[in-house]
Amino acid sequence: MTDFSTITACGECCTGCAKKIEGSCPGCIVADANVIEHLTKLRDECLSSHRKSKILVLAGSPRKEGNTEKLVEAFVKGAAGNHAVEVISVTDHKVNPCVGCNSCFTREGHECFQKDDMDEIYAKLKEADVLIVASPVYFYGISAQLKAVIDRLHTPMRNEFRVKKLGLILVGAAQLPELFDSILTQYDLILNFFHLAEAGKVLVRGAREKGDVTEEDLEKAFLLGQSIN
């Protein structure tokens, strides 16, 4: 008989895992390498499904306590109950624009020659499972500070990132129906190119001054945070 005591399950669904194998229970399965391998795989899937995700939010507004920041705070409240969430704000980090030298392709560790706060962001991206990009809309694009961060991801170092999902929070002053179109086009292209799953979007129009975001807007951001799995 097989000794399954060494195959530790998550404690919440080990019985369900065992029943997936022809309706049998662990004590009744003949000692077979393929069965043990299959049970181990099911165990790993269970552990993965119950593991908290690490969510990194890139908050791209240079205006402190503005509408973008309020939406990010609401998102964090929604997500923090189930996941580990960290916010990187452009107001607290100095990131120089990419100069297109491509030296990162040949440097040891693919490090950028520019020594700034991007090193910290690279490290966080290597740990994150979900990336949320939050930005005000300036001239139909994201903020310059956030664009600098994204452009600095033009490096082979991104192959070390484990991000599997990407989400978007945008807020703009205008009410134009096409306000977010150019950003959404880039967003869809990035999802497709990097084979990322979409975590969801919150798009807010008509919020110019601090505090213009409504309770309904904040609720949408909160629910987006809650929906991350």
Backbone bond lengths (Angstrom), bond angles and torsions (degrees), N, CA, C in turn:
res aa  C-N    CA-C-N  psi(-1)  N-CA   C-N-CA  omega(-1)  CA-C   N-CA-C  phi
1 M - - - 1.467 - - 1.528 110.13 -
2 T 1.306 116.97 149.78 1.450 122.08 -177.22 1.518 111.64 -80.32
3 D 1.328 115.38 136.29 1.465 120.27 174.81 1.522 108.05 -94.65
4 F 1.330 115.51 106.76 1.459 119.70 -177.65 1.528 111.86 -95.27
5 S 1.306 116.59 10.04 1.461 119.20 -176.20 1.513 112.00 -66.50
6 T 1.342 116.87 -21.76 1.460 120.00 -178.69 1.515 112.04 -86.57
7 I 1.327 117.35 -8.86 1.461 120.70 178.67 1.514 107.98 -97.77
8 T 1.327 115.88 93.39 1.452 121.45 -174.80 1.524 110.41 -82.57
9 A 1.299 116.42 125.57 1.468 120.61 178.75 1.521 109.75 -96.95
10 C 1.308 115.87 179.59 1.465 120.94 -175.26 1.526 111.79 -76.52
11 G 1.323 117.47 -12.59 1.452 119.64 178.49 1.519 113.33 92.94
12 E 1.348 116.28 -16.14 1.455 119.31 -177.50 1.522 111.91 -102.34
13 C 1.333 116.48 -25.05 1.454 117.96 -172.47 1.513 113.33 -143.16
14 C 1.351 118.62 21.30 1.459 119.42 -178.14 1.524 110.64 -64.04
15 T 1.335 117.77 -36.22 1.454 120.07 178.58 1.526 110.24 -64.15
16 G 1.318 115.45 -41.89 1.456 119.31 177.64 1.506 112.06 -62.80
17 C 1.341 117.03 -37.29 1.455 120.51 179.00 1.515 110.02 -62.87
18 A 1.333 116.99 -45.02 1.456 121.10 -177.72 1.521 110.32 -62.96
19 K 1.317 117.09 -40.05 1.455 120.92 -177.03 1.521 112.22 -69.04
20 K 1.342 116.15 -17.11 1.457 118.59 178.66 1.528 111.04 -68.75
21 I 1.331 117.02 -19.15 1.452 120.32 -178.30 1.519 109.08 -94.04
22 E 1.328 115.95 89.94 1.459 122.87 175.67 1.522 112.95 52.66
23 G 1.309 118.67 29.59 1.445 120.99 177.32 1.504 114.69 69.59
24 S 1.342 117.94 14.15 1.456 121.29 -177.25 1.507 111.34 -88.98
25 C 1.314 116.92 169.50 1.450 121.95 172.18 1.524 108.12 -111.58
26 P 1.345 119.74 158.43 1.459 121.82 -175.62 1.522 113.52 -55.11
27 G 1.309 118.64 -37.30 1.454 119.69 -176.27 1.510 113.57 -71.19
28 C 1.337 117.62 -12.38 1.466 120.64 -175.49 1.520 112.88 -105.84
29 I 1.332 117.48 0.48 1.464 120.27 -175.18 1.520 110.23 -91.13
30 V 1.297 116.82 131.42 1.457 121.89 -179.62 1.512 109.68 -66.64
31 A 1.337 116.56 145.13 1.460 121.70 -178.80 1.515 110.02 -64.27
32 D 1.296 116.98 97.67 1.457 122.33 -177.64 1.523 108.07 -133.02
33 A 1.309 116.96 131.27 1.465 121.54 -175.22 1.516 111.12 -59.57
34 N 1.322 117.38 -37.81 1.456 120.65 -178.96 1.525 111.47 -66.93
35 V 1.344 115.59 -37.48 1.460 119.32 179.09 1.519 110.33 -66.83
36 I 1.350 115.52 -44.66 1.467 119.79 179.17 1.527 110.53 -61.03
37 E 1.333 116.27 -41.93 1.465 120.26 179.74 1.527 110.14 -63.42
38 H 1.350 115.71 -39.95 1.458 119.56 -179.39 1.524 111.31 -67.76
39 L 1.315 116.85 -41.40 1.459 120.10 178.56 1.517 110.98 -64.25
40 T 1.319 116.21 -40.43 1.464 120.28 179.00 1.522 110.35 -62.33
41 K 1.338 116.72 -40.55 1.464 120.76 178.28 1.520 110.56 -63.26
42 L 1.359 116.39 -43.05 1.460 119.99 178.25 1.519 111.01 -62.65
43 R 1.346 115.85 -39.60 1.464 120.34 177.51 1.509 110.86 -59.15
44 D 1.343 115.59 -45.70 1.466 119.96 -178.51 1.526 111.20 -64.18
45 E 1.346 116.01 -36.89 1.465 119.58 178.16 1.521 110.85 -65.68
46 C 1.331 116.12 -38.70 1.462 120.20 178.30 1.523 110.81 -63.75
47 L 1.332 115.72 -46.89 1.461 119.82 -179.89 1.510 111.10 -60.98
48 S 1.339 115.79 -40.30 1.458 120.25 -179.20 1.520 111.23 -65.32
49 S 1.336 116.42 -40.88 1.460 120.14 -177.11 1.523 112.43 -67.98
50 H 1.346 117.13 -24.15 1.460 120.24 -178.01 1.532 112.50 -100.26
51 R 1.332 117.17 -3.26 1.458 120.39 -178.19 1.520 110.67 -76.48
52 K 1.298 115.93 139.43 1.454 120.24 175.08 1.523 109.89 -67.79
53 S 1.313 115.67 137.46 1.462 119.85 175.19 1.521 109.92 -83.33
54 K 1.324 115.49 152.71 1.455 121.09 171.91 1.526 107.87 -98.76
55 I 1.321 115.32 118.07 1.464 121.37 -177.45 1.520 109.21 -107.39
56 L 1.314 116.26 127.86 1.458 121.66 175.34 1.522 108.36 -111.82
57 V 1.329 116.18 126.87 1.465 121.93 178.08 1.525 108.44 -108.42
58 L 1.321 116.21 122.45 1.466 121.15 172.63 1.517 107.39 -95.35
59 A 1.326 116.16 104.81 1.462 121.92 -178.44 1.523 108.97 -91.85
60 G 1.333 115.96 113.61 1.454 120.04 -167.13 1.506 117.19 -99.90
61 S 1.318 118.70 11.26 1.465 118.36 -179.08 1.526 111.05 -89.89
62 P 1.337 117.35 130.78 1.461 120.27 175.28 1.527 112.70 -77.79
63 R 1.329 116.81 -7.49 1.466 121.50 -179.08 1.528 109.95 -94.65
64 K 1.318 115.35 115.69 1.459 119.91 179.95 1.534 110.76 -70.04
65 E 1.332 114.72 143.24 1.471 122.62 177.26 1.525 111.93 59.30
66 G 1.318 115.63 29.25 1.455 119.72 178.57 1.516 112.28 -92.17
67 N 1.315 116.66 -166.09 1.455 121.57 -175.33 1.524 112.98 -68.70
68 T 1.326 116.63 -38.75 1.461 119.64 177.43 1.520 110.29 -61.23
69 E 1.333 115.81 -44.91 1.460 120.47 -179.28 1.527 111.28 -62.16
70 K 1.319 117.01 -39.70 1.468 120.13 179.70 1.526 111.14 -65.84
71 L 1.314 116.81 -39.58 1.463 120.26 177.87 1.527 110.70 -66.13
72 V 1.329 116.35 -39.78 1.465 120.30 177.67 1.526 110.46 -62.91
73 E 1.315 116.68 -43.15 1.470 120.47 178.82 1.525 111.03 -59.99
74 A 1.328 116.41 -40.96 1.467 119.88 178.85 1.520 110.67 -66.27
75 F 1.323 116.42 -40.70 1.472 120.12 177.27 1.522 110.87 -60.39
76 V 1.321 115.96 -45.90 1.469 120.74 -178.54 1.529 110.59 -60.72
77 K 1.326 117.07 -41.51 1.465 120.17 178.37 1.523 110.90 -60.18
78 G 1.313 116.53 -38.46 1.454 120.28 -179.78 1.515 113.31 -71.75
79 A 1.333 116.15 -34.36 1.470 120.14 -174.53 1.517 113.48 -89.99
80 A 1.323 117.58 -26.50 1.469 121.06 -169.60 1.527 113.37 -65.58
81 G 1.331 117.70 -22.30 1.452 119.13 179.68 1.507 113.81 -68.29
82 N 1.331 116.66 -25.25 1.460 120.92 -176.61 1.519 114.28 -117.40
83 H 1.323 116.57 -13.73 1.459 118.88 -173.28 1.532 111.17 -141.21
84 A 1.313 115.08 166.56 1.462 121.51 173.35 1.525 107.55 -90.68
85 V 1.318 116.87 121.68 1.464 121.22 -174.79 1.524 110.03 -120.82
86 E 1.329 115.82 135.36 1.464 120.84 175.94 1.520 108.82 -132.70
87 V 1.325 115.74 139.72 1.463 121.55 -179.33 1.520 109.68 -112.24
88 I 1.325 115.02 128.43 1.462 121.64 172.04 1.521 107.20 -109.18
89 S 1.340 116.83 115.69 1.461 120.89 -177.97 1.527 110.27 -102.36
90 V 1.328 115.86 138.51 1.466 119.70 179.71 1.525 111.21 -67.15
91 T 1.322 117.24 -21.20 1.464 119.32 -179.93 1.531 111.61 -71.56
92 D 1.322 116.50 -19.68 1.465 120.55 -177.69 1.527 112.92 -106.35
93 H 1.336 117.19 2.03 1.461 120.48 -175.20 1.523 110.14 -134.15
94 K 1.310 114.30 134.54 1.460 121.00 177.74 1.530 108.39 -97.91
95 V 1.330 116.08 113.48 1.465 121.29 -180.00 1.526 108.80 -127.16
96 N 1.305 116.34 119.82 1.463 121.31 178.60 1.527 110.51 -78.76
97 P 1.316 117.67 152.63 1.466 119.79 177.33 1.527 111.67 -66.89
98 C 1.327 115.83 153.62 1.467 120.82 173.04 1.529 108.42 -66.74
99 V 1.337 116.46 139.34 1.465 120.32 179.82 1.526 111.51 -104.46
100 G 1.339 117.03 2.37 1.462 120.10 175.09 1.507 115.56 69.56
101 C 1.335 117.79 24.72 1.466 120.01 -178.15 1.531 112.92 -78.76
102 N 1.330 116.69 -19.34 1.466 123.13 -179.32 1.520 114.29 62.52
103 S 1.327 117.59 15.24 1.464 119.29 179.27 1.526 111.73 -66.23
104 C 1.344 117.16 -22.69 1.465 120.26 179.10 1.527 111.68 -64.90
105 F 1.325 116.94 -20.31 1.463 120.00 179.96 1.530 111.83 -73.54
106 T 1.317 116.85 -20.11 1.470 119.53 -177.41 1.525 113.15 -118.91
107 R 1.326 118.14 -14.60 1.455 120.75 -179.60 1.529 110.41 -72.25
108 E 1.319 115.49 151.77 1.465 121.07 178.64 1.534 109.69 -61.25
109 G 1.325 115.53 130.27 1.457 120.38 -178.50 1.515 113.49 71.67
110 H 1.337 116.47 7.19 1.472 122.73 -179.11 1.532 111.66 56.58
111 E 1.310 116.29 31.81 1.455 120.17 -179.35 1.524 111.40 -74.18
112 C 1.326 115.64 146.57 1.459 120.96 174.98 1.528 109.22 -77.99
113 F 1.323 116.10 145.05 1.464 119.12 179.31 1.529 111.35 -70.67
114 Q 1.356 116.27 -19.78 1.456 119.75 179.19 1.528 109.72 -80.54
115 K 1.290 115.88 125.06 1.457 121.03 -179.32 1.522 109.56 -100.35
116 D 1.311 114.56 98.54 1.462 120.32 -179.88 1.523 108.77 -146.28
117 D 1.315 116.94 -162.82 1.465 120.52 -174.63 1.524 113.46 -74.81
118 M 1.324 117.56 -2.67 1.459 119.88 177.87 1.526 110.95 -64.17
119 D 1.320 117.24 -28.18 1.466 120.15 178.15 1.527 111.06 -58.01
120 E 1.326 116.38 -39.89 1.464 120.53 178.19 1.526 110.98 -66.11
121 I 1.324 116.45 -39.84 1.462 120.63 -179.00 1.522 110.96 -67.78
122 Y 1.342 116.98 -39.93 1.466 120.08 175.41 1.530 110.22 -56.12
123 A 1.327 116.42 -45.41 1.464 120.83 -177.96 1.524 110.92 -62.80
124 K 1.330 117.08 -40.15 1.463 120.58 179.86 1.529 111.30 -67.54
125 L 1.323 116.76 -37.19 1.455 120.98 -179.49 1.528 111.61 -67.99
126 K 1.317 116.67 -28.11 1.466 119.95 177.86 1.518 111.91 -69.96
127 E 1.334 116.56 -18.07 1.463 121.14 -177.88 1.526 112.90 -103.48
128 A 1.330 117.35 -17.43 1.468 121.17 -171.23 1.522 112.34 -80.83
129 D 1.336 115.45 142.05 1.462 122.21 173.23 1.524 111.06 -95.34
130 V 1.329 115.75 -32.04 1.466 122.25 -177.52 1.524 108.52 -129.21
131 L 1.319 116.00 135.53 1.466 121.55 177.38 1.521 108.90 -118.07
132 I 1.330 115.40 127.24 1.465 121.64 175.81 1.525 108.03 -114.58
133 V 1.313 116.27 125.19 1.463 122.15 178.95 1.526 108.10 -104.82
134 A 1.324 116.09 122.78 1.468 121.16 -178.71 1.522 109.69 -122.75
135 S 1.326 116.61 132.21 1.465 118.45 -176.18 1.523 111.90 -157.13
136 P 1.331 115.82 149.36 1.467 119.24 164.41 1.524 108.18 -74.24
137 V 1.318 116.33 162.08 1.461 120.76 178.93 1.522 108.97 -101.65
138 Y 1.328 115.86 119.86 1.462 122.26 176.61 1.525 108.45 -119.53
139 F 1.327 117.92 118.12 1.464 122.22 -179.73 1.531 111.31 49.60
140 Y 1.321 116.07 46.83 1.468 123.99 176.96 1.530 113.52 66.60
141 G 1.311 116.70 17.86 1.461 120.22 178.12 1.517 110.94 -135.16
142 I 1.328 115.48 176.42 1.460 120.13 176.28 1.524 109.20 -78.35
143 S 1.320 117.02 170.96 1.463 120.80 -178.21 1.528 111.08 -64.49
144 A 1.324 116.18 152.49 1.463 121.10 179.62 1.519 111.29 -61.11
145 Q 1.319 117.03 -37.62 1.464 120.66 -178.40 1.527 110.97 -65.02
146 L 1.333 116.58 -41.51 1.457 120.44 178.60 1.524 110.99 -71.15
147 K 1.321 116.83 -37.56 1.470 121.05 178.05 1.515 110.61 -60.74
148 A 1.326 117.60 -35.71 1.463 121.06 177.96 1.521 110.54 -62.72
149 V 1.329 116.19 -40.89 1.475 120.40 178.35 1.526 110.33 -63.61
150 I 1.320 116.34 -47.53 1.462 120.32 -177.67 1.525 111.33 -64.72
151 D 1.329 117.25 -40.87 1.464 119.78 178.78 1.525 112.17 -63.03
152 R 1.317 116.72 -30.22 1.467 120.38 179.10 1.536 112.42 -74.25
153 L 1.333 116.54 -3.24 1.462 119.90 174.01 1.524 111.32 -84.10
154 H 1.332 116.21 2.73 1.465 121.23 172.77 1.529 107.59 -76.65
155 T 1.307 115.94 75.02 1.463 122.58 -176.23 1.521 109.11 -157.63
156 P 1.335 117.65 145.00 1.470 119.50 175.97 1.524 112.59 -61.26
157 M 1.328 117.27 -14.54 1.457 120.25 178.66 1.531 111.06 -59.98
158 R 1.326 117.47 -24.96 1.458 119.86 -178.36 1.529 111.80 -64.95
159 N 1.328 117.05 -17.58 1.464 119.54 176.07 1.524 111.99 -67.66
160 E 1.332 116.15 -14.51 1.463 120.79 177.88 1.524 111.93 -90.50
161 F 1.326 117.34 -8.72 1.456 120.62 179.24 1.528 109.22 -71.56
162 R 1.325 116.75 145.73 1.459 119.80 178.29 1.531 111.82 -111.35
163 V 1.315 117.20 16.71 1.466 121.98 179.61 1.526 109.86 -60.85
164 K 1.331 115.82 128.53 1.463 121.81 -180.00 1.532 112.78 -114.93
165 K 1.340 116.52 -18.44 1.454 120.46 -178.07 1.518 110.06 -132.99
166 L 1.327 114.93 146.53 1.457 121.54 -179.87 1.521 109.44 -131.71
167 G 1.339 115.96 132.78 1.455 121.37 177.31 1.516 111.11 -127.62
168 L 1.333 116.55 167.73 1.462 120.77 -171.82 1.529 110.58 -140.85
169 I 1.333 115.38 133.18 1.462 122.53 172.56 1.526 107.34 -125.80
170 L 1.330 116.83 119.33 1.460 121.57 -178.32 1.522 109.78 -128.66
171 V 1.338 115.75 143.66 1.450 120.80 176.81 1.527 109.38 -141.37
172 G 1.327 116.30 131.61 1.455 120.84 -179.35 1.518 111.89 -136.19
173 A 1.315 115.88 162.13 1.467 120.94 -176.94 1.524 112.54 -81.40
174 A 1.326 116.79 -32.11 1.469 120.65 -175.21 1.521 111.61 -77.78
175 Q 1.320 115.11 163.50 1.462 122.04 176.17 1.524 111.52 -105.86
176 L 1.313 117.53 7.52 1.457 121.61 -175.68 1.529 111.37 -59.61
177 P 1.311 117.65 135.90 1.466 120.09 -179.94 1.525 112.74 -63.34
178 E 1.343 116.89 -28.30 1.464 120.71 -178.25 1.534 112.68 -93.34
179 L 1.321 117.49 13.26 1.463 122.39 -173.58 1.527 113.08 -53.38
180 F 1.320 117.46 -39.74 1.465 120.58 -173.18 1.532 113.47 -102.43
181 D 1.320 117.33 2.19 1.468 120.27 -169.31 1.532 113.85 -57.71
182 S 1.323 117.61 -45.93 1.468 119.32 -175.92 1.524 111.38 -67.25
183 I 1.338 116.89 -37.04 1.468 120.06 178.51 1.525 110.24 -69.76
184 L 1.323 116.99 -40.57 1.457 120.46 -179.90 1.529 111.55 -65.28
185 T 1.325 116.61 -33.09 1.467 119.65 175.97 1.527 110.64 -62.36
186 Q 1.338 116.06 -46.15 1.468 119.95 177.59 1.530 110.68 -63.48
187 Y 1.314 115.79 -41.09 1.469 121.24 179.87 1.523 110.91 -58.80
188 D 1.321 116.77 -47.97 1.466 120.87 -179.90 1.535 111.25 -64.14
189 L 1.320 116.60 -38.93 1.465 120.07 178.86 1.532 110.98 -63.91
190 I 1.332 116.51 -40.40 1.467 120.66 179.48 1.526 110.89 -67.53
191 L 1.333 117.32 -42.79 1.464 120.47 176.44 1.521 110.50 -55.87
192 N 1.321 115.76 -44.79 1.457 121.00 -177.22 1.522 112.13 -69.99
193 F 1.326 116.91 -46.38 1.464 120.67 -175.10 1.524 112.10 -65.11
194 F 1.353 116.50 -40.68 1.461 120.36 -176.58 1.538 112.64 -97.13
195 H 1.323 116.42 6.64 1.471 121.62 177.70 1.531 111.24 54.50
196 L 1.326 115.46 49.18 1.455 121.47 -179.87 1.524 110.66 -99.14
197 A 1.310 116.03 144.89 1.459 120.71 172.64 1.523 108.64 -80.82
198 E 1.329 116.24 148.30 1.460 119.28 179.14 1.519 110.18 -85.73
199 A 1.332 115.74 127.82 1.460 120.90 178.58 1.522 111.68 -85.50
200 G 1.334 116.89 -20.94 1.459 120.59 179.76 1.517 111.92 128.72
201 K 1.340 115.93 168.90 1.459 121.67 -176.37 1.526 110.42 -136.21
202 V 1.335 115.23 148.64 1.457 122.96 168.22 1.523 106.44 -128.79
203 L 1.318 117.04 119.57 1.458 122.28 -177.27 1.524 108.82 -121.37
204 V 1.336 115.94 119.92 1.466 120.74 -174.46 1.534 109.56 -120.78
205 R 1.324 116.07 124.85 1.461 122.50 176.16 1.530 110.11 -105.19
206 G 1.325 115.75 161.99 1.458 120.99 171.03 1.516 115.52 72.28
207 A 1.323 117.77 25.63 1.472 120.92 179.36 1.520 108.77 -118.80
208 R 1.334 115.59 96.23 1.458 120.76 -176.75 1.533 112.00 -97.82
209 E 1.313 116.62 -55.63 1.455 120.76 -176.32 1.532 110.54 -89.28
210 K 1.325 115.47 161.49 1.461 120.07 177.78 1.526 109.78 -55.96
211 G 1.320 115.65 132.38 1.451 119.87 178.12 1.506 114.92 88.53
212 D 1.347 117.55 1.53 1.459 119.94 -179.50 1.528 112.69 -73.48
213 V 1.327 117.81 -17.19 1.464 118.75 176.66 1.530 108.51 -66.47
214 T 1.320 115.98 139.05 1.462 121.10 -175.60 1.531 110.65 -91.47
215 E 1.312 114.82 168.96 1.462 119.64 175.50 1.530 110.47 -61.59
216 E 1.308 116.24 -33.83 1.473 120.15 177.29 1.523 110.38 -64.14
217 D 1.337 116.67 -41.52 1.469 120.59 177.32 1.525 110.81 -61.77
218 L 1.310 116.17 -45.23 1.463 120.97 -178.91 1.524 110.95 -65.41
219 E 1.325 116.22 -35.55 1.466 120.14 177.54 1.529 110.58 -64.79
220 K 1.316 116.73 -38.38 1.467 120.33 177.96 1.531 110.40 -62.76
221 A 1.336 116.93 -41.84 1.463 120.57 178.69 1.526 110.62 -66.14
222 F 1.335 116.17 -40.87 1.471 121.01 177.88 1.525 110.56 -60.97
223 L 1.320 116.74 -45.73 1.465 120.81 -179.22 1.517 111.79 -66.82
224 L 1.327 117.50 -33.41 1.461 119.79 174.55 1.522 109.94 -61.24
225 G 1.337 115.92 -44.02 1.457 119.35 177.49 1.520 112.28 -60.62
226 Q 1.315 115.78 -42.40 1.467 120.30 178.74 1.518 113.03 -64.64
227 S 1.313 116.43 -30.28 1.474 120.72 -173.81 1.520 113.63 -78.86
228 I 1.326 117.92 -13.39 1.463 120.25 -177.72 1.517 109.93 -64.03
229 N 1.329 115.97 128.99 1.463 119.14 177.36 1.520 110.70 -134.69
